[in-house]
């Protein structure tokens, strides 16, 4: 699992999952699978859904829980120099900086929500401050949070892989939010700070006009002092102390702290993992409506569970898909072999099922989206 999770999360997931997670080999960071080749990019003829090579998928600002901030600050290795500096800059700016962690300013949140469909993967304005321009990699890779761990543009097993990673993201987010709150309680910020952090109702984006300081991307000194309480002026020390607290926790203690919702998500994640590694195919399948078909001679490109991950198929195969009408799979295969002289092996049927070109009758369609912005209370 070492290539999948940051070190801290790897120790946790070793207690949750019974084995290694198959690598998502189609989603590559060093040579982004969503970026056009340099020759194509230079003449601006890339496909509409391709990413900007200067941003890749890093048009998302992660909210970092306090204990992850502390782990970043305590990592003085040379390879963390740029990532650590970018976190220090966020702390010093003071905007969306609270004992719970590093959040998102109101302007960024508004721009992301309004432009997510068209701007994700393309907008330099939305590019993450932890993105290292030279090399195009993540400066805090060792300490990335739930969304950055679990989001992939492409999945080897299509929708099956996407469901696993989305379930795991929910699990990790519950852990992050619960532990961040626990650290605040343990480190005694003071009753006034607790009221500021947890009691005010959260304003939904777009539900009220932005204040002048929010538009100017500056902090409100009075509110800032109120939420930091006894720790104001010692923010980095607070984050380091949070990291020490969480570093000492065993997984069974984390489960106790996070409550019954985590136990439910552990079960769901384990079930999604079993589906991810399973080699079986549903006994009954039917063809699903396809979102988009692009014919290219004898082949075609089909968009199914995600516009970022189209599947290329022979046109001849596309023509016989209506034969999958809900009858038992073996009946359909025998019919295609006898009438159309087409033999479909198990691997191909499984691929069509994974990408939801074929699906059990009860499967529901879900539209793909760029990562949503999870909320961290008070940040």
C-alpha positions as CSV (number, residue, x, y, z in Angstrom):
1,X,0.0,0.0,0.0
2,X,3.0,2.3,0.3
3,X,2.6,3.7,-3.2
4,X,-1.1,4.6,-2.5
5,X,-1.3,6.2,0.9
6,X,0.8,8.8,2.9
7,X,2.7,7.1,5.7
8,X,0.2,7.9,8.5
9,X,-2.8,6.8,6.5
10,X,-1.0,3.6,5.4
11,X,-0.8,2.4,9.0
12,X,-4.5,3.0,9.4
13,X,-5.6,1.3,6.2
14,X,-3.5,-1.7,7.1
15,X,-6.1,-2.3,9.8
16,X,-9.1,-1.7,7.4
17,X,-8.3,-3.5,4.2
18,X,-7.3,-7.2,4.0
19,X,-4.8,-6.7,1.2
20,X,-3.1,-4.3,-1.2
21,X,-5.2,-2.0,-3.5
22,X,-4.6,-2.6,-7.2
23,X,-2.7,0.3,-8.7
24,X,-4.6,2.8,-10.8
25,X,-2.0,2.6,-13.6
26,X,-4.1,4.6,-16.1
27,X,-4.0,7.7,-13.9
28,X,-0.4,9.0,-14.0
29,X,1.0,12.1,-12.3
30,X,4.5,12.4,-13.8
31,X,3.1,12.3,-17.3
32,X,-0.5,13.3,-16.9
33,X,-2.9,11.1,-18.8
34,X,-5.3,14.0,-19.2
35,X,-2.8,16.5,-20.7
36,X,-2.3,16.6,-24.5
37,X,1.1,15.7,-25.9
38,X,3.4,18.8,-26.2
39,X,2.9,19.0,-30.0
40,X,-0.8,19.1,-29.6
41,X,-0.8,21.5,-26.7
42,X,1.4,24.0,-28.7
43,X,-1.3,24.4,-31.4
44,X,-4.3,24.3,-29.0
45,X,-6.0,21.4,-30.7
46,X,-6.5,19.3,-27.6
47,X,-9.7,17.5,-26.8
48,X,-12.2,19.6,-24.9
49,X,-11.8,17.6,-21.7
50,X,-8.0,17.6,-21.6
51,X,-6.2,19.3,-18.7
52,X,-3.9,22.3,-18.8
53,X,-0.2,21.0,-18.5
54,X,0.4,23.9,-16.1
55,X,-2.2,22.8,-13.6
56,X,-3.1,19.1,-14.3
57,X,-5.8,18.1,-11.8
58,X,-4.3,20.3,-9.1
59,X,-7.1,22.9,-9.5
60,X,-8.3,22.0,-6.1
61,X,-7.3,23.6,-2.7
62,X,-7.1,20.8,0.0
63,X,-8.3,21.6,3.4
64,X,-5.6,20.3,5.7
65,X,-6.7,19.1,9.2
66,X,-4.5,20.4,12.1
67,X,-2.6,17.2,12.6
68,X,-1.5,17.0,8.9
69,X,-0.4,20.6,9.1
70,X,1.7,19.7,12.1
71,X,3.3,16.7,10.3
72,X,4.2,18.9,7.4
73,X,5.8,21.5,9.6
74,X,7.8,18.9,11.5
75,X,9.2,17.4,8.3
76,X,12.5,19.2,7.7
77,X,13.8,16.9,4.9
78,X,15.1,18.7,1.8
79,X,12.4,17.2,-0.5
80,X,9.7,18.8,1.7
81,X,11.3,22.3,1.5
82,X,8.9,23.8,-1.1
83,X,5.8,22.1,0.3
84,X,6.6,23.1,3.9
85,X,7.1,26.7,2.7
86,X,3.8,26.8,1.0
87,X,2.0,25.6,4.2
88,X,3.9,28.3,6.2
89,X,2.7,30.9,3.8
90,X,-0.9,29.8,4.2
91,X,-0.5,30.1,8.0
92,X,1.2,33.5,7.9
93,X,-1.5,34.9,5.6
94,X,-4.1,33.9,8.3
95,X,-7.1,33.5,5.9
96,X,-9.1,30.4,6.7
97,X,-6.5,29.4,9.3
98,X,-8.1,28.0,12.5
99,X,-7.2,25.5,15.2
100,X,-9.1,22.9,13.1
101,X,-6.6,23.3,10.2
102,X,-6.1,25.2,7.0
103,X,-9.4,25.8,5.2
104,X,-10.5,27.7,2.1
105,X,-11.1,31.4,1.7
106,X,-14.6,32.4,0.6
107,X,-13.4,33.7,-2.8
108,X,-11.7,30.5,-3.8
109,X,-14.7,28.5,-2.7
110,X,-17.0,30.6,-4.8
111,X,-14.8,30.5,-7.8
112,X,-14.4,26.7,-7.5
113,X,-18.1,26.0,-7.2
114,X,-19.1,28.3,-10.0
115,X,-16.4,27.2,-12.4
116,X,-15.9,23.6,-11.4
117,X,-17.4,22.0,-14.5
118,X,-15.4,24.1,-17.0
119,X,-12.4,25.1,-15.0
120,X,-11.3,22.0,-13.2
121,X,-8.0,20.8,-14.6
122,X,-7.6,24.0,-16.6
123,X,-7.7,27.2,-14.6
124,X,-4.4,28.6,-13.2
125,X,-6.5,30.8,-10.9
126,X,-7.7,27.6,-9.1
127,X,-4.3,26.0,-9.0
128,X,-3.3,24.6,-5.6
129,X,-0.7,26.6,-3.7
130,X,1.2,23.4,-2.9
131,X,1.7,22.6,-6.6
132,X,5.4,22.7,-7.6
133,X,5.6,24.3,-11.0
134,X,9.0,22.8,-11.8
135,X,8.1,19.2,-12.5
136,X,4.4,19.7,-11.9
137,X,4.1,17.6,-8.7
138,X,2.6,18.0,-5.3
139,X,4.7,19.6,-2.6
140,X,2.9,17.9,0.2
141,X,2.4,14.5,-1.4
142,X,3.5,12.7,1.8
143,X,0.7,14.5,3.7
144,X,-2.2,14.8,1.2
145,X,-5.7,14.6,2.6
146,X,-8.7,12.5,1.8
147,X,-9.8,14.0,-1.6
148,X,-6.2,14.2,-3.0
149,X,-5.6,10.6,-1.9
150,X,-8.7,9.1,-3.5
151,X,-9.3,11.1,-6.7
152,X,-8.2,9.7,-10.0
153,X,-9.1,10.8,-13.5
154,X,-9.1,7.3,-14.8
155,X,-9.7,3.9,-13.2
156,X,-8.5,0.5,-14.3
157,X,-11.8,-1.0,-13.3
158,X,-14.0,1.9,-14.4
159,X,-17.0,2.6,-12.2
160,X,-16.1,-0.2,-9.8
161,X,-12.8,1.6,-9.0
162,X,-14.5,4.9,-8.7
163,X,-17.1,3.6,-6.2
164,X,-14.3,2.1,-4.1
165,X,-12.3,5.3,-3.9
166,X,-15.3,7.5,-3.2
167,X,-16.3,5.2,-0.3
168,X,-12.8,5.3,1.0
169,X,-12.8,9.1,0.7
170,X,-15.9,9.3,3.0
171,X,-14.1,7.1,5.5
172,X,-11.0,9.2,5.5
173,X,-12.9,12.5,5.7
174,X,-14.8,11.3,8.8
175,X,-11.4,10.4,10.4
176,X,-9.8,13.7,9.5
177,X,-12.7,15.8,10.7
178,X,-13.2,13.9,13.9
179,X,-9.5,13.9,14.8
180,X,-9.2,17.6,14.1
181,X,-12.1,18.3,16.5
182,X,-10.5,16.0,19.1
183,X,-7.2,17.8,18.9
184,X,-9.0,21.1,19.5
185,X,-10.7,19.7,22.6
186,X,-7.5,18.2,23.9
187,X,-5.4,21.3,23.5
188,X,-7.8,23.7,25.3
189,X,-8.2,26.7,23.1
190,X,-10.7,28.1,25.6
191,X,-14.5,28.2,25.8
192,X,-14.9,31.4,23.8
193,X,-12.9,29.9,20.9
194,X,-14.9,26.7,21.0
195,X,-18.1,28.7,20.7
196,X,-16.7,30.5,17.7
197,X,-15.5,27.3,16.0
198,X,-18.5,25.1,16.6
199,X,-21.6,27.0,17.4
200,X,-22.1,29.6,14.6
201,X,-24.1,28.1,11.7
202,X,-22.1,27.5,8.6
203,X,-22.9,29.9,5.8
204,X,-23.4,28.0,2.6
205,X,-21.6,29.4,-0.5
206,X,-23.8,32.0,-2.2
207,X,-26.3,32.2,0.7
208,X,-25.1,35.6,1.8
209,X,-23.0,38.4,0.4
210,X,-19.3,38.2,1.0
211,X,-17.8,40.7,3.4
212,X,-15.2,43.2,2.2
213,X,-12.3,41.4,4.0
214,X,-13.4,38.1,2.3
215,X,-13.4,39.7,-1.1
216,X,-10.0,41.2,-0.4
217,X,-8.7,37.8,0.8
218,X,-7.6,39.2,4.2
219,X,-8.2,38.0,7.7
220,X,-10.5,39.6,10.2
221,X,-8.2,40.2,13.2
222,X,-10.9,40.2,15.8
223,X,-12.4,36.9,14.6
224,X,-9.0,35.4,14.2
225,X,-8.1,36.2,17.8
226,X,-11.4,34.8,19.0
227,X,-11.1,31.4,17.2
228,X,-7.5,30.9,18.4
229,X,-8.1,31.8,22.0
230,X,-5.2,30.8,24.2
231,X,-3.1,29.8,21.3
232,X,-3.2,33.0,19.2
233,X,0.3,33.8,18.1
234,X,1.4,30.2,18.6
235,X,-0.4,28.6,15.6
236,X,2.5,26.5,14.4
237,X,3.0,25.2,18.0
238,X,-0.7,24.2,18.1
239,X,-0.4,22.3,14.8
240,X,2.8,20.5,15.9
241,X,1.0,19.5,19.2
242,X,-1.9,18.2,17.2
243,X,0.4,16.0,15.1
244,X,2.0,14.6,18.3
245,X,-1.5,13.7,19.7
246,X,-2.6,11.9,16.5
247,X,0.7,10.2,16.0
248,X,0.3,8.5,19.3
249,X,-3.1,7.0,18.5
250,X,-3.7,3.4,17.6
251,X,-6.4,2.5,15.1
252,X,-8.7,1.1,17.7
253,X,-8.6,4.3,19.6
254,X,-9.4,6.3,16.4
255,X,-12.4,4.1,15.8
256,X,-13.6,4.8,19.3
257,X,-13.1,8.6,18.9
258,X,-14.9,8.7,15.5
259,X,-18.0,6.9,16.5
260,X,-20.4,4.5,14.8
261,X,-20.4,6.3,11.5
262,X,-16.8,5.3,11.0
263,X,-17.7,1.7,11.7
264,X,-20.4,1.7,9.0
265,X,-17.9,3.3,6.5
266,X,-15.3,0.7,7.4
267,X,-17.8,-2.0,6.4
268,X,-18.8,-0.3,3.2
269,X,-15.2,0.3,2.3
270,X,-14.4,-3.4,2.8
271,X,-17.3,-4.4,0.7
272,X,-16.2,-2.0,-2.1
273,X,-12.7,-3.4,-1.8
274,X,-14.0,-6.9,-2.3
275,X,-15.9,-5.8,-5.5
276,X,-12.7,-4.1,-6.7
277,X,-10.6,-7.2,-6.4
278,X,-13.3,-9.7,-7.5
279,X,-13.0,-11.4,-10.9
280,X,-16.6,-12.5,-11.2
281,X,-19.2,-11.0,-13.6
282,X,-22.9,-10.5,-12.9
283,X,-25.0,-13.4,-14.4
284,X,-27.5,-11.0,-15.9
285,X,-26.5,-7.8,-17.8
286,X,-28.2,-5.3,-20.1
287,X,-26.9,-2.5,-22.2
288,X,-27.1,1.0,-20.7
289,X,-27.8,4.3,-22.5
290,X,-24.4,5.7,-23.5
291,X,-23.7,9.4,-22.8
292,X,-21.6,10.0,-25.9
293,X,-20.3,8.0,-28.8
294,X,-17.6,9.3,-31.1
295,X,-17.2,7.1,-34.3
296,X,-13.7,6.8,-35.6
297,X,-13.7,4.4,-38.6
298,X,-13.8,0.9,-37.3
299,X,-13.6,1.9,-33.7
300,X,-15.6,4.3,-31.5
301,X,-15.0,6.2,-28.2
302,X,-17.7,5.7,-25.6
303,X,-18.3,7.9,-22.6
304,X,-19.9,6.0,-19.7
305,X,-19.2,6.5,-16.0
306,X,-16.9,9.5,-16.4
307,X,-16.1,12.0,-19.2
308,X,-12.5,11.8,-18.1
309,X,-12.3,8.0,-18.8
310,X,-13.8,7.1,-22.2
311,X,-13.5,3.6,-23.5
312,X,-12.5,2.7,-27.1
313,X,-14.4,-0.2,-28.6
314,X,-14.6,-1.8,-32.1
315,X,-17.7,-0.5,-33.9
316,X,-18.8,-4.0,-34.6
317,X,-19.0,-4.7,-30.9
318,X,-21.1,-1.6,-30.4
319,X,-23.6,-2.8,-33.0
320,X,-24.3,-6.1,-31.1
321,X,-24.7,-4.6,-27.6
322,X,-28.5,-4.5,-27.8
323,X,-28.4,-8.3,-27.6
324,X,-27.7,-7.7,-23.9
325,X,-31.4,-7.1,-23.0
326,X,-31.5,-8.5,-19.5
327,X,-31.5,-12.2,-20.3
328,X,-28.9,-14.5,-18.6
329,X,-25.4,-13.7,-19.8
330,X,-24.7,-17.2,-21.1
331,X,-27.9,-17.1,-23.2
332,X,-26.8,-13.9,-24.8
333,X,-23.2,-15.1,-25.4
334,X,-24.5,-18.3,-27.1
335,X,-26.9,-16.3,-29.3
336,X,-24.1,-13.9,-30.4
337,X,-21.8,-16.9,-31.1
338,X,-24.4,-18.7,-33.2
339,X,-26.0,-15.8,-35.1
340,X,-23.3,-13.1,-35.3
341,X,-20.2,-15.4,-35.0
342,X,-18.9,-13.2,-32.2
343,X,-17.3,-14.8,-29.2
344,X,-17.0,-12.5,-26.1
345,X,-14.5,-13.7,-23.5
346,X,-14.8,-13.2,-19.7
347,X,-12.3,-10.4,-19.6
348,X,-14.1,-8.3,-22.2
349,X,-17.5,-8.8,-20.6
350,X,-16.0,-7.8,-17.3
351,X,-14.5,-4.7,-18.8
352,X,-17.9,-3.7,-20.3
353,X,-19.5,-4.3,-16.9
354,X,-16.8,-2.3,-15.0
355,X,-17.3,0.7,-17.3
356,X,-21.1,0.3,-17.1
357,X,-21.7,-0.2,-20.7
358,X,-23.4,-3.4,-19.5
359,X,-24.9,-3.4,-16.0
360,X,-27.3,-5.3,-13.9
361,X,-30.9,-4.0,-14.3
362,X,-31.0,-2.3,-10.9
363,X,-27.8,-0.2,-11.4
364,X,-28.5,3.5,-11.3
365,X,-26.7,6.1,-13.4
366,X,-24.4,8.6,-11.7
367,X,-23.0,11.7,-13.5
368,X,-19.3,12.2,-12.9
369,X,-18.0,15.4,-11.3
370,X,-14.8,17.0,-10.3
371,X,-14.0,16.7,-6.6
372,X,-16.5,18.4,-4.3
373,X,-15.2,20.7,-1.6
374,X,-15.7,19.0,1.8
375,X,-16.4,21.3,4.7
376,X,-14.2,21.6,7.7
377,X,-16.1,23.2,10.5
378,X,-14.8,26.6,11.5
379,X,-12.0,26.7,9.0
